Amino acid sequence: MKYRRIFQMILVCITGILLSGCRGQIEEQKKKKQDTHQDSTIQIYKTVGNVSQGIESWWFKRNEEHQQPEVSQKIDLSKYDAYYVDPKCTEKKIYLTFDCGYENGFTPKILDVLKRQKVVAAFFVTKPFIREEAKLVKRMKKDGHIVGNHTVHHKSMPTLSDRDNKQEIIDCAQYCKEATGYDMDPFIRPPMGEYNERTLALTKKMGYRTIFWSMAYVDFKVDQQPGKDYVIEHFQKYTHKGAIPLIHNISRSNAEALETVIINLKKDGYRFEGLKKLPDY
């Protein structure tokens, strides 16, 4: 009896551990899609650069005067065909860009709005997005939008070797061609906005223009959305000449606000351009 009770106690403990592990796996699976594309957008609010083991994190400092923001000057972006704004812009022009790590049901509505408003944009896609949403990528291309490279696995580029970075970029572009029949456009957005001089030189050598951003807000947390009104007000408050906003396709707030944002900006005299219209330095 004594040994039986001990055995039963051990069995209960093991069962509890297993159930706890299962619950943990379920929660992990629920978050998996969001975590695979968890951009470090919070970095956009920093006013100093973050350098760790040769890693630069893109940052900017907002202003309410509708001027191009202050950004890191540590690396001369012009040497590497890298942009965060239209560097020669003297008119009210804006370049809409969307990051697409996975689909959350809002991209079709976003595409509908862009088509209705006759606005061209850029969509930076990962290989998983292409694999799961090839029809959407085809539509992007058919509608005249740019489909740019956001790599295969959305890893921090400075942490990878040149060989691994090339593989991440080449595999994403090749898969786009295989899955959709369309060539990927030669624009890249570094995952999480992390880069250094080596990675910028690499992407330039591969024929890519690197695209950072001059406007952004925390829109990627699907369960903590800023709201439609916040997005509309944000664009009214911070848009500037030559702006390149970073917008996440998984945001309900963005999908609900986009048409009003575009209409308001047009009324204010802004013209929407595609990244192919960015001037050479």
Backbone torsions as a table, in degrees:
resi	resn	phi	psi	omega
1	MET	NA	-41.2	-179.2
2	LYS	-60.3	-46.6	-177.6
3	TYR	-69.7	-32.3	179.0
4	ARG	-64.9	-42.9	179.3
5	ARG	-63.1	-40.5	178.5
6	ILE	-62.1	-43.9	-179.6
7	PHE	-62.5	-40.8	179.9
8	GLN	-64.7	-39.6	178.6
9	MET	-64.1	-41.8	178.6
10	ILE	-62.8	-41.7	-178.9
11	LEU	-63.1	-41.2	178.4
12	VAL	-62.5	-43.0	179.6
13	CYS	-61.7	-45.7	-179.2
14	ILE	-62.7	-43.1	179.5
15	THR	-60.4	-42.4	178.8
16	GLY	-62.1	-41.3	179.5
17	ILE	-63.6	-43.9	-179.0
18	LEU	-63.6	-43.5	179.2
19	LEU	-63.6	-39.6	178.1
20	SER	-62.8	-40.6	178.5
21	GLY	-64.3	-39.7	178.8
22	CYS	-63.2	-43.8	178.8
23	ARG	-61.5	-39.3	178.8
24	GLY	-63.3	-40.3	178.8
25	GLN	-64.7	-40.4	179.7
26	ILE	-62.2	-45.8	179.6
27	GLU	-63.6	-38.4	179.6
28	GLU	-64.3	-40.5	179.1
29	GLN	-65.0	-37.0	179.2
30	LYS	-61.6	-35.7	-175.6
31	LYS	-91.7	-6.4	-169.8
32	LYS	-57.6	-47.9	-176.7
33	LYS	-61.5	-44.4	-178.3
34	GLN	-68.4	-39.8	-176.6
35	ASP	-67.8	-27.9	-179.2
36	THR	-68.3	-16.2	179.7
37	HIS	-134.3	48.4	-177.3
38	GLN	-88.3	80.1	179.5
39	ASP	-58.5	143.6	177.4
40	SER	-82.8	55.2	-176.5
41	THR	-64.6	-21.8	179.2
42	ILE	-60.0	-22.4	179.9
43	GLN	-64.8	-20.5	-177.0
44	ILE	-63.8	-17.6	-177.2
45	TYR	-91.4	-5.8	-178.7
46	LYS	-72.3	151.8	176.4
47	THR	-112.6	6.8	173.7
48	VAL	-136.8	153.1	-179.9
49	GLY	-74.8	155.9	177.3
50	ASN	-112.6	110.1	-178.9
51	VAL	-116.6	116.1	179.5
52	SER	-139.9	116.9	-179.7
53	GLN	54.6	43.8	177.3
54	GLY	78.0	15.5	-179.3
55	ILE	-103.1	125.0	172.2
56	GLU	-100.1	135.5	175.4
57	SER	-109.5	122.8	-176.6
58	TRP	-60.9	136.5	178.2
59	TRP	-146.1	159.5	171.7
60	PHE	-149.3	162.1	178.7
61	LYS	-118.4	119.8	-177.5
62	ARG	-70.2	159.0	168.1
63	ASN	-141.8	159.4	-177.5
64	GLU	-103.2	18.2	179.9
65	GLU	-102.1	10.4	-179.2
66	HIS	59.0	34.9	175.4
67	GLN	-104.4	155.8	176.1
68	GLN	-59.5	138.5	-171.5
69	PRO	-75.4	161.6	171.2
70	GLU	-73.4	135.9	179.7
71	VAL	-137.7	175.4	177.9
72	SER	-63.4	134.7	177.2
73	GLN	-110.6	12.8	-176.0
74	LYS	-63.0	-37.7	-179.9
75	ILE	-119.7	133.9	178.6
76	ASP	-77.8	101.7	-176.1
77	LEU	-62.3	-29.7	-176.4
78	SER	-63.1	-23.8	179.4
79	LYS	-71.1	-18.1	-171.5
80	TYR	-124.7	21.8	-179.9
81	ASP	52.6	43.6	179.8
82	ALA	-113.2	141.0	-173.6
83	TYR	-134.1	148.7	166.2
84	TYR	-126.9	-15.5	173.4
85	VAL	-146.1	171.7	166.7
86	ASP	-74.6	110.0	-171.0
87	PRO	-70.4	-14.7	-177.8
88	LYS	-115.3	15.4	-172.3
89	CYS	-74.9	127.1	174.3
90	THR	-121.5	2.6	-178.9
91	GLU	-118.2	172.9	178.8
92	LYS	-82.6	86.4	177.5
93	LYS	-123.1	148.2	-179.2
94	ILE	-142.5	144.2	-177.0
95	TYR	-120.2	102.5	-178.5
96	LEU	-75.1	133.7	176.4
97	THR	-135.2	141.1	-179.4
98	PHE	-123.6	136.7	173.8
99	ASP	-99.0	129.3	-174.5
100	CYS	-126.6	94.7	176.4
101	GLY	-90.5	-33.8	175.6
102	TYR	-157.2	170.9	-177.3
103	GLU	-100.4	140.3	-179.7
104	ASN	-127.3	16.0	176.0
105	GLY	94.2	0.1	-174.0
106	PHE	-107.3	-14.8	-176.2
107	THR	-62.2	-41.0	177.2
108	PRO	-57.1	-41.1	178.5
109	LYS	-65.2	-39.9	177.5
110	ILE	-60.4	-44.8	179.4
111	LEU	-65.2	-37.1	177.1
112	ASP	-60.8	-45.1	-179.4
113	VAL	-63.5	-46.1	-179.3
114	LEU	-60.2	-41.5	179.5
115	LYS	-67.1	-43.5	-179.4
116	ARG	-63.4	-38.1	-178.4
117	GLN	-90.3	-0.8	179.2
118	LYS	55.9	50.7	-179.9
119	VAL	-116.5	133.0	176.4
120	VAL	-95.1	143.7	-178.7
121	ALA	-140.5	177.8	176.1
122	ALA	-121.3	138.0	178.7
123	PHE	-120.6	118.0	178.3
124	PHE	-95.4	116.1	-170.1
125	VAL	-117.8	147.5	173.0
126	THR	-92.8	165.2	177.2
127	LYS	-61.0	-43.6	177.2
128	PRO	-57.4	-36.8	177.9
129	PHE	-64.4	-43.8	179.2
130	ILE	-62.1	-44.5	-177.8
131	ARG	-60.7	-42.0	-176.0
132	GLU	-86.7	-23.3	-173.1
133	GLU	-132.8	47.6	-178.1
134	ALA	-58.5	-36.7	-179.8
135	LYS	-63.7	-38.0	178.1
136	LEU	-67.4	-39.8	178.7
137	VAL	-64.5	-41.0	176.6
138	LYS	-60.5	-41.5	179.4
139	ARG	-64.6	-40.8	177.2
140	MET	-54.0	-48.2	-178.4
141	LYS	-67.1	-43.3	179.6
142	LYS	-61.8	-34.4	-180.0
143	ASP	-80.2	-1.0	175.9
144	GLY	90.1	13.3	179.6
145	HIS	-85.7	162.5	174.0
146	ILE	-86.3	135.4	172.4
147	VAL	-113.5	107.9	-175.9
148	GLY	-102.6	171.9	-173.6
149	ASN	-91.7	127.4	175.1
150	HIS	-121.6	18.0	177.9
151	THR	72.9	174.7	-178.4
152	VAL	-78.0	-55.9	-169.7
153	HIS	-106.6	3.0	177.2
154	HIS	58.3	47.6	178.7
155	LYS	-98.0	157.2	176.8
156	SER	-65.2	117.1	-174.1
157	MET	-63.1	-39.2	-179.5
158	PRO	-64.8	-17.9	179.7
159	THR	-84.7	-8.2	-177.6
160	LEU	-104.5	156.1	174.2
161	SER	-72.5	164.0	176.1
162	ASP	-57.5	-41.0	-179.4
163	ARG	-61.5	-45.6	-179.1
164	ASP	-68.8	-37.3	176.7
165	ASN	-63.1	-43.4	178.0
166	LYS	-59.2	-41.6	-179.5
167	GLN	-64.8	-41.9	178.5
168	GLU	-59.1	-42.2	-176.3
169	ILE	-76.5	-46.8	-178.0
170	ILE	-65.0	-44.0	-179.0
171	ASP	-62.0	-39.8	179.3
172	CYS	-64.6	-44.8	-178.6
173	ALA	-67.3	-42.9	-179.5
174	GLN	-65.1	-39.9	-179.6
175	TYR	-67.0	-35.1	177.0
176	CYS	-58.7	-45.0	179.2
177	LYS	-64.5	-44.4	-178.3
178	GLU	-65.4	-42.7	-173.3
179	ALA	-81.7	-27.9	-173.8
180	THR	-119.5	-19.4	-175.4
181	GLY	84.8	-2.1	-179.3
182	TYR	-108.0	144.2	173.9
183	ASP	-75.2	142.2	173.1
184	MET	-74.2	140.1	-179.7
185	ASP	-75.4	148.8	-173.2
186	PRO	-78.8	56.4	175.7
187	PHE	-130.4	142.3	-179.0
188	ILE	-135.4	141.6	171.7
189	ARG	-114.4	117.1	-179.4
190	PRO	-61.1	128.2	178.0
191	PRO	-53.6	133.8	177.6
192	MET	63.9	10.4	179.9
193	GLY	66.7	24.7	-178.4
194	GLU	-102.1	135.9	-171.2
195	TYR	-161.2	174.0	165.7
196	ASN	-158.1	-178.5	-175.5
197	GLU	-62.2	-35.2	179.7
198	ARG	-64.0	-45.3	-177.8
199	THR	-71.1	-35.3	176.9
200	LEU	-64.7	-40.9	178.0
201	ALA	-64.6	-37.9	-179.3
202	LEU	-64.7	-48.7	-177.6
203	THR	-66.8	-34.8	175.9
204	LYS	-63.6	-43.1	179.8
205	LYS	-62.3	-30.4	179.2
206	MET	-82.1	-0.5	176.0
207	GLY	92.0	15.0	-178.4
208	TYR	-100.4	149.4	165.2
209	ARG	-99.2	130.2	179.3
210	THR	-88.0	131.9	-176.5
211	ILE	-118.7	112.4	171.4
212	PHE	-93.4	-145.5	-176.8
213	TRP	-157.1	158.0	178.6
214	SER	-119.4	-2.7	175.7
215	MET	-141.2	141.7	175.9
216	ALA	-175.9	165.7	178.9
217	TYR	-158.5	168.1	-176.3
218	VAL	-77.8	95.0	-178.8
219	ASP	-118.9	-1.4	-172.4
220	PHE	-90.5	-7.9	177.9
221	LYS	-86.3	101.1	-170.2
222	VAL	-64.6	-24.3	-179.7
223	ASP	-96.7	0.3	179.1
224	GLN	-136.2	62.6	-176.1
225	GLN	-75.4	143.8	-178.5
226	PRO	-72.7	-22.8	179.7
227	GLY	101.0	151.5	-178.3
228	LYS	-58.0	-46.9	-176.3
229	ASP	-63.5	-36.9	178.8
230	TYR	-61.4	-45.6	-178.1
231	VAL	-62.8	-45.4	179.3
232	ILE	-59.7	-46.5	-179.5
233	GLU	-65.5	-37.4	-178.9
234	HIS	-60.7	-45.5	180.0
235	PHE	-67.5	-37.3	178.1
236	GLN	-64.1	-32.4	-173.1
237	LYS	-86.6	-34.5	-168.8
238	TYR	-119.6	-3.2	179.0
239	THR	-64.1	142.9	-178.5
240	HIS	-144.2	170.5	-179.4
241	LYS	-63.2	131.0	178.0
242	GLY	76.8	17.5	-174.9
243	ALA	-66.5	145.1	171.1
244	ILE	-123.5	94.3	178.8
245	PRO	-76.7	144.1	170.2
246	LEU	-99.0	120.3	-177.7
247	ILE	-128.0	135.8	178.1
248	HIS	-96.4	133.6	-177.7
249	ASN	-70.4	-17.0	-175.7
250	ILE	-84.6	1.8	-174.0
251	SER	-91.4	121.7	174.4
252	ARG	-63.0	-39.9	-178.9
253	SER	-60.2	-43.2	178.7
254	ASN	-62.2	-44.5	-178.7
255	ALA	-62.4	-39.4	-178.2
256	GLU	-74.7	-29.1	-173.9
257	ALA	-95.0	-19.1	-166.7
258	LEU	-55.3	-47.0	-176.0
259	GLU	-63.9	-42.1	177.9
260	THR	-63.9	-40.5	177.7
261	VAL	-58.3	-47.5	-178.4
262	ILE	-64.4	-45.8	180.0
263	ILE	-60.5	-44.1	179.8
264	ASN	-63.4	-42.5	-179.4
265	LEU	-67.3	-37.6	176.2
266	LYS	-62.9	-41.7	178.0
267	LYS	-62.0	-31.5	-179.3
268	ASP	-84.2	2.8	174.6
269	GLY	96.0	8.5	-179.2
270	TYR	-81.3	145.0	175.4
271	ARG	-114.9	134.6	-178.3
272	PHE	-93.2	129.7	-178.5
273	GLU	-122.1	159.7	172.6
274	GLY	-92.8	158.4	-177.4
275	LEU	-61.1	-22.6	178.1
276	LYS	-65.5	-16.6	179.2
277	LYS	-88.4	-2.4	175.9
278	LEU	-60.8	133.5	-177.9
279	PRO	-77.3	157.6	170.4
280	ASP	-68.9	154.3	178.5
281	TYR	-72.6	NA	NA
